[in-house]
Amino acid sequence: MGKIVYSPIGIIRSPFKTVEGAPIQPVGARGARGAIELRREFLAGLKDLDGFSHIILIYHFNLSEGYALEVKPFLDDRLRGVFATRAPKRPNPIGISVVKLIGIEGIFLHIEDVDIVDGTPLLDIKPYVPQFDSIETELIGWLSGRVQAVEQFKADERFK
């Protein structure tokens, strides 16, 4: 397979200016407000998006350099396979977050519960639909018993 190239459709703005201290998941960022500044040529793509309360953001971890196949995730002290984590040091540094859509003004989307570092390139936006995107699960692997503490954790320098 050949090389795959993506171009950002916009920039994510948030109160988090550095990785250190940023929430590690949207649930830990409750109330944190931010915005998306969409590139003008994509404005027509926002048609009908204002009918959704939540959106999925797909973005590029632009501050992550290189990757590791085993990482020490924020919620554990043991090395785990990168594909069993949400760590940013990935072969393709792509992140996803579900955020609340507060409103749209022209090329600006106002969002809440944003756990993303300011200036992060946005690759795509998709509407969040619980009937499509939320499923009951039986197993959550090594995260069993740890997810309840996610709101207390903040990012540190481990994935630079």
Beta strands, then each sheet from edge to edge (+ up, - down):
strand 1: 10-13
strand 2: 33-38
strand 3: 54-60
strand 4: 70-71
strand 5: 80-81
strand 6: 94-105
strand 7: 108-112
strand 8: 120-127
sheet 1: 1+ 2- 7+ 6- 3+ 8- 1+
sheet 2: 4+ 5-
end
